[in-house]
């Protein structure tokens, strides 16, 4: 199966968020071809959630799962730890008081 480049996926994700009037920003630009993507869900109240793609062995597919949750400063620290392991990581920050991130929609796994 052909795999999308990281840049293509990020561009498509940002377009989908724009279509739903959900602000999002590229905080860190990773490798265009194979960079890992982290999505920081900022609910604008000092709290949030951090998502990354993992492999669901039972269903043999990639899914988005929560890497961290809590205070925004804790999420930022988790992102910095991940970037210490892999400087090619993309970081997308989504800002929505309702916590909408659209990662559970078809086509985004």
Secondary structure, 3 states (H helix, E strand, C coil): CCCCCHHHHHHHHHHHHHHCCCEEEEEECCCCCCCCEEEEEECCCCEEEEEEEEEECCCCEEEEEEEEEEEHHHHHHHHHHHHHHCCCCEEEEEECCCCCCCCCCCCCC
